[in-house]
C-alpha cells in the first residue's frame, strides 16, 4: 500500500491511496488502520494532532 495521487472518482487532490478503500483487501485496510492508530498513540511524534484529526474523521464518517 502506498500513498499516491489517485485518479478514481471522489479522490482528493492531495493525499490518496493507490486504490479506493472499498477495493482494499481486509489485510490492507487493517494494516493501514493499525499504522494510523499507532501514530496516534501517546509518545509518538505529533500524536495529539493525529488523534484530534482521527476524532474529526470519525465524526465526519458517522454523519455520512
QUIURTA-V165605 format. One record per residue. RES is the residue in one letter. PSI is psi as a letter, one per 30 degrees, with the letter a starting at -180 (none if undefined). D_LAST is the distance of its C-alpha to the last C-alpha in whole Angstrom. Layout:
# QUIURTA-V165605
res:RES psi:PSI d_last:D_LAST
res:RES psi:PSI d_last:D_LAST
This chain:
# QUIURTA-V165605
res:X psi:k d_last:25
res:X psi:l d_last:26
res:X psi:k d_last:24
res:X psi:a d_last:25
res:X psi:j d_last:24
res:X psi:l d_last:22
res:X psi:g d_last:22
res:X psi:l d_last:19
res:X psi:k d_last:17
res:X psi:f d_last:14
res:X psi:k d_last:16
res:X psi:l d_last:17
res:X psi:f d_last:20
res:X psi:c d_last:21
res:X psi:k d_last:20
res:X psi:l d_last:19
res:X psi:l d_last:20
res:X psi:f d_last:23
res:X psi:l d_last:20
res:X psi:k d_last:17
res:X psi:e d_last:15
res:X psi:f d_last:15
res:X psi:f d_last:19
res:X psi:l d_last:20
res:X psi:l d_last:22
res:X psi:e d_last:21
res:X psi:e d_last:24
res:X psi:e d_last:23
res:X psi:e d_last:19
res:X psi:e d_last:21
res:X psi:e d_last:24
res:X psi:e d_last:21
res:X psi:e d_last:19
res:X psi:e d_last:23
res:X psi:e d_last:24
res:X psi:e d_last:21
res:X psi:e d_last:21
res:X psi:e d_last:25
res:X psi:f d_last:25
res:X psi:g d_last:23
res:X psi:k d_last:26
res:X psi:k d_last:29
res:X psi:f d_last:32
res:X psi:k d_last:30
res:X psi:k d_last:30
res:X psi:g d_last:28
res:X psi:e d_last:26
res:X psi:e d_last:25
res:X psi:e d_last:23
res:X psi:e d_last:21
res:X psi:e d_last:20
res:X psi:e d_last:19
res:X psi:e d_last:17
res:X psi:e d_last:15
res:X psi:e d_last:15
res:X psi:e d_last:13
res:X psi:e d_last:11
res:X psi:e d_last:10
res:X psi:e d_last:9
res:X psi:e d_last:7
res:X psi:e d_last:5
res:X psi:f d_last:6
res:X psi:f d_last:4
res:X psi:none d_last:0
